[in-house]
């Protein structure tokens, strides 16, 4: 009666069983995390104790790679490394310049270009040359740096405030009392030493441009006063002050010109790599790559020992423990020799379920404090089970009444195979409730008691009581086979579940 049929595995019940056992699964994951974390800790501890002694030094590694080459090849590689590092250092400096340069940070579409011209007039050409040289000194650039927010010690300020000799004045010396003229061609001078100085100012807004212009004016006036006090006959007049807004093409060209050396250096390094480095043999490339690494080659220096990541190990251990526990629990559900669910009784043994009972200890039921386990037990049918034999006996009697009305079964036997006290008590209570009138109901364990076995053979019909997660598949098959051989009617099955210990 179903004993020779291939067993069917109910996936939904299997997932419910995993939910019931979730605490064991989580515990296995935690144990895996602790074990992996402990292993990582011990691994780090051993490395700390040895100080990475198992690692070779930088010099030893370099010597090993060098020994694999001929002397001439090794020397050639070392020369290439020197050139390569030189390119790298220069490009790094250019990169620092580009990041901090005031000129490169100006927006070509939102800036002010201010041109101020001064006429320097004197019969003494040496005085004119002395005036035009170093017009803006460190003190002026510090003021400009404070105004613009750039480092005054960098050359970048000299790109946004430039001083140049614009023209040589060849006519007679102008009267210092004359009005300021607008163009250099209107100035009269008598010495070939007289010159015009251009001060070009670049700024993001007019306020900064005017501020820098005032610093330049103050520098011009201060130097002129100092030279006059030294007995030099010299005069300086501002002859032009013009501003241009957002001349994008001019500034873009200026920024590109200042960047040309870096671009050319990048091109040169690319050509160097293509023509020299890329033509190296495999051994030479290994030696070249190693020497180019940013490591200190001091005597006795150790290659750094990478620490094991405790968090990664713990996470991996947790996942491994979780997966192993899931697989182990599910396999135990599939390959167990116990009856796990009512679906197994219906699908594998063709036994109708007449009634189900919860035989847990009083006041605990489905473990209300554990919603995951409670949900799993609910899927397995625990929430639909009668909480006592007395309450379920009436329903069972009604069900048997419908079945026995068609059969003359005056002798009913309830067979069980689990010797737990609560199982025996529940089944005996059922037998007592079902006895009466012309029907005699008895209960016993025919698989372990000869007297019970004899009573089973004398019964007209049998109800099998299976304790889920306790009753074995083999005793059930033997009981079904015995009833079939002796022509005893198997009416169905009642299931007993201890939700606390499932």
FILUMTOR-823605 format. One record per residue (C-alpha): x, y, z; residue number from 0; residue in three letters. Coordinates in steps of 0.5 Angstrom, whole numbers. Example, Ala and Ser with C-alpha at 12.3 -4.5 7.8 and 13.67 -1.06 7.14 Angstrom:
    px    py    pz   n res
    25    -9    16   0 ala
    27    -2    14   1 ser
# end
This chain:
    px    py    pz   n res
     0     0     0   0 unk
     5     5    -2   1 unk
    11     2     1   2 unk
    14     1    -6   3 unk
    13     7    -9   4 unk
    18    12   -10   5 unk
    18    18    -5   6 unk
    16    25    -7   7 unk
    19    31    -4   8 unk
    15    37    -2   9 unk
    19    43    -3  10 unk
    15    48     1  11 unk
    15    43     7  12 unk
    22    43     6  13 unk
    23    51     6  14 unk
    18    51    12  15 unk
    23    46    16  16 unk
    29    51    14  17 unk
    25    56    18  18 unk
    23    52    24  19 unk
    31    51    24  20 unk
    33    58    23  21 unk
    36    59    30  22 unk
    41    53    28  23 unk
    43    56    21  24 unk
    44    63    24  25 unk
    49    59    30  26 unk
    52    56    24  27 unk
    54    62    20  28 unk
    56    65    27  29 unk
    61    60    28  30 unk
    63    60    21  31 unk
    65    68    22  32 unk
    68    67    29  33 unk
    72    61    26  34 unk
    74    65    20  35 unk
    76    71    24  36 unk
    80    67    29  37 unk
    84    64    23  38 unk
    85    71    20  39 unk
    87    74    27  40 unk
    92    68    28  41 unk
    95    69    21  42 unk
    96    76    22  43 unk
    99    75    29  44 unk
   104    70    26  45 unk
   106    75    21  46 unk
   107    80    26  47 unk
   111    75    30  48 unk
   116    74    24  49 unk
   116    81    22  50 unk
   115    78    15  51 unk
   121    74    15  52 unk
   119    70    10  53 unk
   119    76     5  54 unk
   125    77     1  55 unk
   128    84     2  56 unk
   128    89    -4  57 unk
   135    89    -5  58 unk
   135    81    -6  59 unk
   129    81   -11  60 unk
   133    86   -15  61 unk
   139    82   -15  62 unk
   135    76   -17  63 unk
   132    80   -23  64 unk
   139    83   -25  65 unk
   142    76   -25  66 unk
   138    73   -30  67 unk
   140    79   -35  68 unk
   147    80   -38  69 unk
   151    85   -35  70 unk
   150    90   -41  71 unk
   143    89   -41  72 unk
   142    90   -34  73 unk
   146    97   -35  74 unk
   142    99   -41  75 unk
   135    98   -36  76 unk
   138   102   -31  77 unk
   139   107   -35  78 unk
   132   107   -38  79 unk
   130   107   -31  80 unk
   134   113   -29  81 unk
   131   117   -35  82 unk
   124   114   -34  83 unk
   124   117   -27  84 unk
   127   124   -29  85 unk
   121   124   -34  86 unk
   116   123   -28  87 unk
   119   128   -23  88 unk
   119   133   -28  89 unk
   112   132   -30  90 unk
   110   131   -23  91 unk
   112   138   -22  92 unk
   109   141   -28  93 unk
   102   137   -25  94 unk
   103   141   -19  95 unk
   104   148   -23  96 unk
    98   146   -27  97 unk
    94   145   -21  98 unk
    96   151   -17  99 unk
    98   156   -23 100 unk
    93   163   -22 101 unk
    93   163   -30 102 unk
    91   156   -31 103 unk
    85   158   -26 104 unk
    82   164   -30 105 unk
    76   163   -33 106 unk
    77   165   -41 107 unk
    70   167   -41 108 unk
    70   171   -35 109 unk
    76   175   -33 110 unk
    79   182   -34 111 unk
    85   184   -37 112 unk
    88   191   -35 113 unk
    94   194   -39 114 unk
    97   200   -35 115 unk
   103   204   -39 116 unk
   108   208   -35 117 unk
   113   213   -39 118 unk
   120   213   -35 119 unk
   124   219   -37 120 unk
   131   221   -36 121 unk
   137   224   -39 122 unk
   141   218   -35 123 unk
   140   211   -39 124 unk
   143   208   -33 125 unk
   137   210   -28 126 unk
   132   208   -33 127 unk
   135   201   -34 128 unk
   135   201   -26 129 unk
   128   203   -26 130 unk
   125   198   -30 131 unk
   129   192   -28 132 unk
   125   189   -22 133 unk
   120   194   -21 134 unk
   115   189   -17 135 unk
   119   185   -12 136 unk
   118   180    -6 137 unk
   114   185    -2 138 unk
   109   187    -8 139 unk
   108   180   -10 140 unk
   106   178    -3 141 unk
   101   184    -3 142 unk
    98   181    -9 143 unk
    98   174    -7 144 unk
    94   176     0 145 unk
    89   180    -5 146 unk
    88   174   -10 147 unk
    89   168    -5 148 unk
    95   165    -9 149 unk
   102   163    -6 150 unk
   107   169    -7 151 unk
   113   165    -7 152 unk
   111   161   -14 153 unk
   112   164   -21 154 unk
   105   163   -22 155 unk
   103   170   -20 156 unk
   108   173   -25 157 unk
   104   170   -30 158 unk
    98   174   -28 159 unk
   102   181   -27 160 unk
   107   182   -32 161 unk
   112   188   -33 162 unk
   115   189   -40 163 unk
   119   194   -43 164 unk
   114   196   -49 165 unk
   118   202   -53 166 unk
   124   206   -53 167 unk
   123   214   -53 168 unk
   127   218   -58 169 unk
   125   225   -58 170 unk
   126   230   -53 171 unk
   125   230   -46 172 unk
   118   232   -44 173 unk
   116   237   -39 174 unk
   114   234   -32 175 unk
   109   239   -31 176 unk
   105   237   -38 177 unk
    99   233   -38 178 unk
    99   226   -39 179 unk
    98   224   -46 180 unk
    94   217   -48 181 unk
    99   214   -53 182 unk
   107   213   -53 183 unk
   107   217   -60 184 unk
   105   224   -56 185 unk
   111   223   -51 186 unk
   117   228   -52 187 unk
   123   225   -50 188 unk
   131   227   -51 189 unk
   135   221   -49 190 unk
   135   214   -52 191 unk
   135   212   -45 192 unk
   127   214   -44 193 unk
   123   208   -44 194 unk
   115   206   -44 195 unk
   114   200   -39 196 unk
   108   196   -40 197 unk
   104   192   -33 198 unk
    99   187   -36 199 unk
    94   185   -30 200 unk
    90   179   -31 201 unk
    84   178   -25 202 unk
    77   174   -25 203 unk
    74   181   -23 204 unk
    75   189   -23 205 unk
    76   189   -16 206 unk
    82   185   -16 207 unk
    84   188   -22 208 unk
    84   195   -19 209 unk
    87   192   -13 210 unk
    93   190   -17 211 unk
    93   196   -21 212 unk
    94   200   -14 213 unk
   100   196   -12 214 unk
   103   197   -18 215 unk
   102   204   -18 216 unk
   105   204   -11 217 unk
   111   200   -13 218 unk
   112   205   -19 219 unk
   112   212   -14 220 unk
   116   208    -9 221 unk
   122   207   -13 222 unk
   121   213   -17 223 unk
   122   217   -10 224 unk
   127   213    -8 225 unk
   132   214   -14 226 unk
   130   221   -13 227 unk
   133   221    -6 228 unk
   139   218    -9 229 unk
   140   224   -13 230 unk
   138   221   -20 231 unk
   134   226   -25 232 unk
   128   221   -27 233 unk
   121   222   -27 234 unk
   115   217   -29 235 unk
   108   218   -32 236 unk
   102   214   -33 237 unk
   100   215   -40 238 unk
    95   209   -41 239 unk
    90   205   -37 240 unk
    85   200   -41 241 unk
    81   194   -39 242 unk
    79   189   -43 243 unk
    73   184   -41 244 unk
    73   177   -43 245 unk
    78   176   -49 246 unk
    77   169   -49 247 unk
    82   167   -55 248 unk
    87   171   -52 249 unk
    87   168   -45 250 unk
    86   161   -48 251 unk
    92   162   -53 252 unk
    96   164   -47 253 unk
    94   158   -42 254 unk
    96   154   -48 255 unk
   103   157   -49 256 unk
   104   156   -42 257 unk
   102   149   -42 258 unk
   106   147   -48 259 unk
   113   145   -44 260 unk
   109   140   -40 261 unk
   105   137   -47 262 unk
   112   137   -50 263 unk
   115   133   -44 264 unk
   109   128   -44 265 unk
   110   127   -52 266 unk
   117   126   -51 267 unk
   116   121   -45 268 unk
   111   117   -49 269 unk
   116   117   -55 270 unk
   121   114   -50 271 unk
   117   109   -48 272 unk
   115   107   -55 273 unk
   122   107   -58 274 unk
   126   104   -51 275 unk
   121   101   -46 276 unk
   117    97   -50 277 unk
   122    94   -54 278 unk
   125    91   -48 279 unk
   125    83   -47 280 unk
   121    80   -42 281 unk
   127    79   -37 282 unk
   129    86   -38 283 unk
   121    89   -37 284 unk
   121    85   -31 285 unk
   127    88   -28 286 unk
   125    95   -31 287 unk
   118    95   -28 288 unk
   121    93   -21 289 unk
   126    98   -21 290 unk
   120   103   -23 291 unk
   116   101   -17 292 unk
   116   106   -11 293 unk
   120   103    -6 294 unk
   125   104    -1 295 unk
   132   100    -3 296 unk
   135   101     3 297 unk
   139    96     6 298 unk
   135    91    10 299 unk
   129    94     8 300 unk
   123    89     8 301 unk
   118    88     3 302 unk
   111    90     6 303 unk
   107    85     9 304 unk
   100    85     7 305 unk
    95    84    13 306 unk
    89    79    13 307 unk
    83    83    13 308 unk
    79    80    19 309 unk
    72    83    16 310 unk
    73    80    10 311 unk
    75    73    13 312 unk
    69    74    18 313 unk
    64    75    12 314 unk
    67    69     8 315 unk
    66    65    14 316 unk
    59    67    16 317 unk
    57    66     8 318 unk
    60    59     8 319 unk
    57    57    15 320 unk
    50    59    13 321 unk
    51    56     6 322 unk
    53    49     9 323 unk
    48    50    15 324 unk
    42    51    10 325 unk
    45    45     5 326 unk
    46    40    11 327 unk
    39    42    14 328 unk
    35    41     8 329 unk
    39    34     6 330 unk
    37    32    13 331 unk
    30    33    11 332 unk
    30    30     5 333 unk
    34    24     7 334 unk
    32    23    14 335 unk
    29    16    16 336 unk
    23    20    20 337 unk
    16    22    18 338 unk
    17    30    17 339 unk
    10    32    14 340 unk
     3    30    13 341 unk
     5    31     6 342 unk
     9    25     6 343 unk
     4    21     9 344 unk
    -1    23     4 345 unk
     4    23    -2 346 unk
     8    17    -1 347 unk
     4    12     3 348 unk
    -3    14     1 349 unk
    -6    15     8 350 unk
   -11    20     9 351 unk
   -10    25    15 352 unk
   -16    24    19 353 unk
   -14    29    25 354 unk
    -8    33    27 355 unk
    -6    34    35 356 unk
    -1    39    38 357 unk
     2    35    44 358 unk
     7    40    46 359 unk
     7    42    54 360 unk
     1    47    56 361 unk
     2    54    56 362 unk
     7    54    50 363 unk
     4    52    44 364 unk
     7    55    37 365 unk
    13    59    41 366 unk
    10    66    40 367 unk
    16    70    42 368 unk
    19    67    35 369 unk
    15    69    29 370 unk
    20    65    24 371 unk
    19    59    27 372 unk
    12    60    28 373 unk
    11    61    21 374 unk
    15    55    19 375 unk
    11    51    24 376 unk
     4    54    21 377 unk
     6    52    14 378 unk
     7    45    17 379 unk
     0    45    19 380 unk
     1    46    27 381 unk
    -4    52    28 382 unk
    -9    48    25 383 unk
    -8    42    30 384 unk
   -12    41    36 385 unk
    -9    43    42 386 unk
   -12    37    46 387 unk
   -14    29    45 388 unk
   -21    31    48 389 unk
   -22    37    43 390 unk
   -20    33    37 391 unk
   -23    26    39 392 unk
   -30    29    37 393 unk
   -28    31    30 394 unk
   -24    24    29 395 unk
   -30    20    32 396 unk
   -35    24    27 397 unk
   -30    23    21 398 unk
   -29    15    23 399 unk
   -37    15    23 400 unk
   -37    17    16 401 unk
   -32    12    14 402 unk
   -35     6    19 403 unk
   -42     7    16 404 unk
   -40     3    10 405 unk
   -36    -2    14 406 unk
   -38    -7    20 407 unk
   -32    -5    24 408 unk
   -34    -6    31 409 unk
   -26    -7    33 410 unk
   -22    -1    32 411 unk
   -14    -1    34 412 unk
   -10     6    34 413 unk
    -3     4    33 414 unk
     3     8    34 415 unk
    11     7    34 416 unk
    13    13    39 417 unk
    14    11    46 418 unk
    14    18    49 419 unk
     9    19    55 420 unk
     5    25    51 421 unk
     4    20    45 422 unk
     2    14    49 423 unk
    -3    19    53 424 unk
    -6    22    47 425 unk
    -7    16    43 426 unk
   -10    12    49 427 unk
   -14    18    51 428 unk
   -17    18    43 429 unk
   -18    10    44 430 unk
   -22    12    50 431 unk
   -26    17    47 432 unk
   -28    13    41 433 unk
   -30     7    45 434 unk
   -37     6    46 435 unk
   -44     2    44 436 unk
   -42    -3    39 437 unk
   -35    -1    38 438 unk
   -29    -3    42 439 unk
   -23     2    41 440 unk
   -16     0    43 441 unk
    -9     3    43 442 unk
    -2     0    43 443 unk
     5     0    39 444 unk
     5    -7    35 445 unk
    12    -5    33 446 unk
    15    -6    40 447 unk
    10   -10    44 448 unk
     8   -17    42 449 unk
     1   -17    46 450 unk
    -1   -10    42 451 unk
     1   -14    35 452 unk
    -4   -19    37 453 unk
    -9   -14    38 454 unk
    -8   -11    32 455 unk
    -9   -17    28 456 unk
   -16   -18    31 457 unk
   -18   -11    30 458 unk
   -23   -10    24 459 unk
   -20    -3    22 460 unk
   -14     1    24 461 unk
   -12     8    25 462 unk
    -5    10    25 463 unk
    -2    15    29 464 unk
     4    18    27 465 unk
     9    23    31 466 unk
    12    28    26 467 unk
    19    28    27 468 unk
    19    22    31 469 unk
    16    16    28 470 unk
    20    12    23 471 unk
    19    11    16 472 unk
    21     3    17 473 unk
    16     2    22 474 unk
    10     5    18 475 unk
    12     1    12 476 unk
    12    -5    16 477 unk
     5    -4    19 478 unk
     2    -2    13 479 unk
     5    -9    10 480 unk
     2   -13    16 481 unk
    -5   -10    15 482 unk
    -5   -11     8 483 unk
    -3   -18     8 484 unk
    -8   -20    14 485 unk
   -14   -16    10 486 unk
   -14   -11    16 487 unk
   -17    -4    13 488 unk
   -13     2    14 489 unk
   -18     8    15 490 unk
   -13    13    15 491 unk
    -8    17    20 492 unk
    -8    22    25 493 unk
    -1    26    26 494 unk
     2    28    33 495 unk
     6    34    33 496 unk
    11    37    39 497 unk
    12    44    37 498 unk
    17    45    42 499 unk
    22    40    40 500 unk
    20    39    32 501 unk
# end
